[in-house]
Amino acid sequence: MESVLLIYFGVGFLFVGISLPLIKRKIKPNNWYGVRLPQTMKNAEVWYEVNVISGRHLFFFGLAICFLTIILYFGEFFSLNLSFSIMTFLILAGTITIAILAMRVTNKLRKKK
């Protein structure tokens, strides 16, 4: 039971860890890591700007996952099935939302350049 929530906490921590190099502009355009859209791959300036913004979203999303995992675990309403459902939905919805936001930011920057 605790191992499931530990995995969710680990996912949140992983998202935070993945986001930090993006926020600090340490990741050059590549085919494996970062927001890899045609517009970001063609223009390094767009690449860095989109990845900084997306990295910030991912950072706060990872913190939210960690925080909610702790709340669900220590809350008096703890239920493994409920916690599993909430965390799975949150991770899926958050990941999709971050991807949509990244595409919107990319399109805005592409229009400005």
C-alpha positions as CSV (number, residue, x, y, z in Angstrom):
1,M,0.0,0.0,0.0
2,E,2.8,2.4,0.9
3,S,4.8,1.3,-2.1
4,V,2.1,2.6,-4.5
5,L,2.2,6.1,-2.9
6,L,6.0,6.0,-2.8
7,I,6.0,5.4,-6.6
8,Y,3.8,8.5,-7.0
9,F,6.0,10.5,-4.8
10,G,9.0,9.3,-6.9
11,V,7.2,10.4,-10.1
12,G,6.7,13.9,-8.7
13,F,10.3,14.0,-7.6
14,L,11.4,12.8,-11.0
15,F,9.4,15.5,-12.7
16,V,11.1,18.1,-10.5
17,G,14.5,16.6,-11.3
18,I,13.8,16.6,-15.1
19,S,12.6,20.2,-15.0
20,L,15.7,21.8,-13.4
21,P,18.1,21.5,-16.4
22,L,15.4,22.8,-18.7
23,I,14.8,25.8,-16.4
24,K,18.5,26.5,-16.2
25,R,18.9,26.3,-20.1
26,K,21.4,23.5,-19.8
27,I,19.8,21.3,-22.4
28,K,20.7,22.1,-26.0
29,P,18.3,21.2,-28.9
30,N,18.4,17.5,-29.2
31,N,16.1,14.5,-30.3
32,W,15.6,13.0,-26.8
33,Y,15.1,15.6,-24.0
34,G,12.9,18.7,-23.9
35,V,10.0,20.0,-26.0
36,R,10.8,18.7,-29.4
37,L,8.5,20.3,-31.9
38,P,9.4,21.3,-35.4
39,Q,9.4,25.0,-34.4
40,T,11.7,24.4,-31.4
41,M,14.1,22.2,-33.4
42,K,14.6,24.9,-36.1
43,N,15.3,27.8,-33.7
44,A,17.5,27.6,-30.7
45,E,16.0,30.8,-29.2
46,V,12.5,29.3,-29.4
47,W,13.9,26.0,-28.0
48,Y,15.3,27.6,-24.9
49,E,12.3,29.8,-24.2
50,V,9.7,27.0,-24.6
51,N,11.8,24.6,-22.5
52,V,12.2,27.1,-19.7
53,I,8.5,27.8,-19.5
54,S,7.6,24.1,-19.8
55,G,10.3,23.2,-17.3
56,R,8.7,25.6,-14.8
57,H,5.3,24.0,-15.4
58,L,6.8,20.6,-14.9
59,F,8.6,21.7,-11.7
60,F,5.5,23.0,-10.0
61,F,3.5,20.0,-11.3
62,G,6.1,17.6,-9.8
63,L,5.9,19.5,-6.5
64,A,2.1,19.3,-6.6
65,I,2.3,15.5,-7.1
66,C,4.6,15.1,-4.1
67,F,2.5,17.4,-1.9
68,L,-0.8,15.6,-2.9
69,T,0.8,12.2,-2.3
70,I,1.7,13.2,1.2
71,I,-1.7,14.6,1.9
72,L,-3.4,11.5,0.6
73,Y,-1.1,9.2,2.6
74,F,-1.5,11.0,5.9
75,G,-5.1,12.1,5.5
76,E,-7.7,10.4,7.6
77,F,-9.7,9.7,4.4
78,F,-6.8,7.5,3.0
79,S,-8.0,4.8,0.7
80,L,-5.6,3.0,-1.7
81,N,-8.2,2.8,-4.5
82,L,-9.2,6.5,-4.1
83,S,-5.5,7.6,-3.9
84,F,-4.6,5.5,-7.0
85,S,-7.5,7.0,-9.0
86,I,-6.7,10.6,-7.9
87,M,-3.0,10.3,-8.6
88,T,-3.4,8.5,-11.9
89,F,-5.9,11.1,-13.1
90,L,-3.7,14.0,-11.9
91,I,-0.6,12.7,-13.6
92,L,-2.4,12.1,-16.9
93,A,-4.3,15.4,-16.9
94,G,-1.2,17.3,-15.8
95,T,1.1,15.8,-18.5
96,I,-1.5,16.5,-21.2
97,T,-2.0,20.0,-19.9
98,I,1.8,20.7,-19.9
99,A,2.1,19.4,-23.5
100,I,-0.8,21.7,-24.7
101,L,0.7,24.7,-22.9
102,A,4.1,23.9,-24.5
103,M,2.5,23.9,-28.0
104,R,0.7,27.1,-27.3
105,V,3.9,28.9,-26.1
106,T,5.8,27.5,-29.1
107,N,3.1,28.9,-31.5
108,K,3.2,32.3,-29.8
109,L,6.9,32.5,-30.0
110,R,7.0,31.3,-33.6
111,K,4.6,34.1,-34.6
112,K,6.8,36.7,-32.9
113,K,10.0,35.6,-34.6
